[in-house]
Amino acid sequence: MTIRNPLEWGADQLKFGSHALRTGGQSVFHAEENLNLLAPAVHRIGLRDLRDALVKGFEDFGHYRTDVLYLCLIYPVVGLVLARAMVGQDMIPLLFPLASGFALIGPFAAIGLYEMSRRRELGEPSSWGAAFGVLRTPRFGVILMVGAILAAIFVLWMVTANIIYNATLGPDEPASLGLFLDEVFGTTAGWTLIVVGCGVGLVFAVAAMAIGVVSFPLLLDRDVGADTAIWTSVRAVVANPIPMAAWGLIVAAGLVVGSIPLFVGLIVVMPVLGHATWHLYRKMVN
């Protein structure tokens, strides 16, 4: 064996990813087949299973601590850059929608963490570099396509949040973050913004969860198309409304707590939730 330099390794990963994109479309849909026949069986779970999934998520995090900290460092960095850009461009009202929007794209952003949990489950060696093994899977193109759906939901959420702000406290931008918070919590229009924004945001969150909570782990685990993966994910959410509602609250609370200290907490929150999601998938799908 020889030690390969990072540029050579990166070029190799891009080559595999490019090949997956070219061939992925062949397995996106199975239009000629019945989705109910293709889709794996979905099981009911309880609240105790959520706790067990979180425990296993922490165990995976502890096992890969250095690797996942390095891998997930990008989340707070991106969050800080976007937040700074919004403040600089007088887009303070979109700071909270941005922070909460992490929950919408989280299932796709955690794809490398699912891969690390999958490898550990199989007893295979893994590291932050091995997480990029998703680039080598023939279904990488399909994974990107499902990820594009979540990205579109995120963009639509940001646009909708801006519309809600303009209809309540807008259209003028607040002079500072302090004045904005005073208007939000000290005026009737501000509380209307909170109630309507949280209600509409819940709809987006449910849609993103239904599409992504099972589909990405399933695409890593089995040779299925995007339609089967999404349909299985929707069925899993519908079959487990209370546990999935509780899981959504856990994810939202974790992301809020992780975002408050300048997004730094996401370095821990994201890997734990990502690993836990893999184990949740294992409990719901067979």
ABEGO torsion letter per residue (X at the ends): XBBBBAAAAAAAAAAAAAAAAAAAAAAABBAABBAAAABBBBBBBBAAAAAAAAAAAAAAAAAAAAAAAAAAAAAAAAAAAAAAAAAAAGAAAAAAAAAAAAAAAAAAAAAAAAAAAAAAAAGBBBBAAAAAAAAABAAAAAAAAAAAAAAAAAAAAAAAAAAAAAAAAOABBBABAAAAAAAAAABAAAAAAAAAAAAAAAAAAAAAAAAAAAAAAAAAABBBBAAAAAAAAAAAAAABAAAAAAAAAAAAAAAAAAAABGGAAAAAAAAAAAAAAAAAAAAABX
